[in-house]
Amino acid sequence: NAGVMQNPRHLVRRRGQEARLRCSPMKGHSHVYWYRQLPEEGLKFMVYLQKENIIDESGMPKERFSAEFPKEGPSILRIQQVVRGDSAAYFCASSPLTSAEGYTFGSGTRLTVV
Amino acid sequence: DAKTTQPPSMDCAEGRAANLPCNHSTISGNEYVYWYRQIHSQGPQYIIHGLKNNETNEMASLIITEDRKSSTLILPHATLRDTAVYYCIVRVRNNNAGNMLTFGGGTRLMVKP
């Protein structure tokens, strides 16, 4: 049973370009969470999604960031017009409907904006 | 979710027990204590959770005080691979898995040879 899969592992973008980060949850998991970790800082919650629905986006920046979790396919975190301050590790986690043990995290995508 | 307080860093000798404390004095009756760790550059890894009874699994033991205001994560025989940042989190464990995890600063555990 594969874990949470994130790709790409590393992504380099020039300022002003778009970044698309993908997350495939574990089989049977219907909930996806995105977190951001700036260099030398802790993990900050961004958004929580279920299939085709955004449940909580209280941690998402109001501009340039969006997330989706379509009926088919992976969850996508999209960052438009990236700036250097977007350079960070972005982690995705998934959980089943009932979450006794908490979440399973992926290995993250490291975004570098040059 | 209740706030937690952890020491920023700790050292432990390889092969010895690592005891990581966590204070959660404002925890409410329906909140569980969860522990995760993050090894450098990797995603956080679930370790253990509990409500009020002590818990043990293949990775660690969790000791929760009777008043539930603090807990201790115990790694019985620490190895170099246990060097990581350990996060203590309290949250409600509901049935729709809706609550996100709120990570604090954690404790940076350094296991030394």
Interface residues (C-beta under 8 A of the other chain):
Chain A: V4 H31 Y33 Y35 G42 L43 K44 F45 Y48 I55 D56 A89 F91 A93 S95 P96 L97 T98 S99 A100 E101 G102 Y103 T104 F105 G106 S107 G108
Chain B: Y34 Y36 Q38 S41 Q42 G43 P44 Q45 Y46 H49 R93 N95 N96 A97 G98 M100 L101 T102 F103 G104 G105 G106
